[in-house]
Amino acid sequence: MLMVNELTVSYSQLIVYNKGTEKPFLDWTDADIQHGYIEKDGVISFEAIADYKCEINVFSPSRYEKPSGSTRTFSLPFSADEEGIMVSSVGANPLEFSVPKGAYTLYVDATPLETPKANGLFKVKYDLQFIPTKS
């Protein structure tokens, strides 16, 4: 049975960080907003495509595969300092995922799961793939 990890997005951002990180919230600059993400001290915050409920899937395959239906993809380096990472949004209860300690390229794919409602909100699935960096 596949477990659905649901999170409510606020302030149009999702945050990925190492378990145990204190205050993983970053202040965005205009340049960060243009990029669609900010990365600092092992924390990555990226722009969500909807401030609404979303599904979060985290896995670590040997190579990246773009999910069918993905409308946005980006990748950034990420270092898992300990066993486990967290995914959250401002004011949301964080979700914990098992990712082994190591260096990765984090691929994030956003896939809309429904058409936008009259208020512009819609559910999105975010696939976070931690691909081990070859040394």
PyMOL commands that set and color helices and strands:
alter all, ss='L'
color gray80, all
select helices_A, chain A and resi 30-35
alter helices_A, ss='H'
color red, helices_A
select strands_A, chain A and resi 5-8+13-18+37-40+43-47+53-59+72-80+85-88+95-97+102-112+124-132
alter strands_A, ss='S'
color yellow, strands_A
deselect
rebuild
show_as cartoon
